[in-house]
Amino acid sequence: MRIVLEDDAARAEIALRGAELVHWSVGGRPLTWEPDPAVWAAVSPILFPVVGWARGGVVRVDGRTYPMPVHGFAAGLDFEIVAHEGPSAVFRLRDGPATAGHYPFRFALTLHYRLEGPSLAVTFSVENCDDRAMPYALGIHPGFRWPLSGQARDGHSVAFETAEEASVPVIAPGGLFSKERRPIPLEQGRLALNDAVLAQEALCLLDVRSRSLRYAAPDGSALRIAWEDFAHCAIWSRPPAPFVSIESWTGHGDPVGFEGALSDKPSMRLLAPGETGRHAVRYTFEGGCGRGGPSRISR
């Protein structure tokens, strides 16, 4: 089942499974990629309660071991519809039998999708419903069309608002983060996209200073992505597939050799009982003949 959001010339479709955005278009122009099961069957999965790979496929809580899928389990579970009207919808996932075997905490994960002209705003809340501190990581993994303009893939780029470090961690076997780093051709915050630069693993830019970036095509059309309370950004594709995924993360995969508790995993958030973590991302389409609205994330 899909929930349809419409606002003037914009349209979005969200599946109940994973509360996943499966289509977004502005002015009849599709911006999300059309999934191909032979390449990547998803469009924009939600990552929770971990981001990336857990070493050995398990996490540890209070001395017990629990199996944990890559990027967690939220993408594979049905969310409930809390509200839906016109350009807006709210979805929620609560703990239950399907989550307890992986993550022994009581929680509520709520997503609010909202169309505002050329923008799609997504806000997240993670509530600790337990009586003990709850570690979590959260991410969104959208795949956008490449080429964005419908022309050639050459000439596309990602430009951060601030210069970022021009190296990323080397991803070891099993999706683990090593201490070794490799250079990437990021010049003054701008990365030219091509098959070669994305031929290896994802480019995981950790602890970025920027709070927005612009994914641009040669004809001047672009997506501006702004985020709140996401520390990391990943850029990933499977060349020559016609998509690029620009991901916002609060956490990342386990370091090589990590054997600690989930709460000790680097970059995990820790919520006190009754506390709520809030995060947001805003995607704004800027047409080649003009510019979209502001990148500020409204509540």
HELIX and SHEET records of a PDB file:
HELIX    1   1 ARG A   55  GLY A   57  5                                   3    
HELIX    2   2 ALA A   74  GLY A   76  5                                   3    
HELIX    3   3 PRO A   97  ALA A  100  1                                   4    
HELIX    4   4 PRO A  173  GLY A  175  5                                   3    
HELIX    5   5 LEU A  262  ASP A  264  5                                   3    
SHEET    1   A 4 ARG A   2  ASP A   7  0                                        
SHEET    2   A 4 ALA A  10  ALA A  15 -1                                        
SHEET    3   A 4 GLU A  20  VAL A  26 -1                                        
SHEET    4   A 4 ARG A  29  PRO A  30 -1                                        
SHEET    1   B 4 ILE A  46  LEU A  47  0                                        
SHEET    2   B 4 GLY A 139  ILE A 140 -1                                        
SHEET    3   B 4 PHE A 243  TRP A 249 -1                                        
SHEET    4   B 4 GLY A 143  ARG A 145 -1                                        
SHEET    1   C 5 ILE A  46  LEU A  47  0                                        
SHEET    2   C 5 GLY A 139  ILE A 140 -1                                        
SHEET    3   C 5 PHE A 243  TRP A 249 -1                                        
SHEET    4   C 5 HIS A 232  TRP A 236 -1                                        
SHEET    5   C 5 LEU A 203  LEU A 205 -1                                        
SHEET    1   D 2 VAL A  58  VAL A  61  0                                        
SHEET    2   D 2 ARG A  64  PRO A  67 -1                                        
SHEET    1   E10 GLU A  80  GLU A  85  0                                        
SHEET    2   E10 SER A  88  ARG A  94 -1                                        
SHEET    3   E10 PHE A 107  GLU A 116 -1                                        
SHEET    4   E10 SER A 119  ASN A 128 -1                                        
SHEET    5   E10 THR A 276  GLU A 286 -1                                        
SHEET    6   E10 ALA A 222  GLU A 228 -1                                        
SHEET    7   E10 SER A 212  ALA A 216 -1                                        
SHEET    8   E10 SER A 157  PHE A 160 -1                                        
SHEET    9   E10 ARG A 190  ALA A 192 -1                                        
SHEET   10   E10 LEU A 186  GLU A 187 -1                                        
SHEET    1   F 2 MET A 134  TYR A 136  0                                        
SHEET    2   F 2 ARG A 269  LEU A 271 -1                                        
SHEET    1   G 2 SER A 167  ALA A 172  0                                        
SHEET    2   G 2 LEU A 176  PRO A 183 -1                                        
END                                                                             
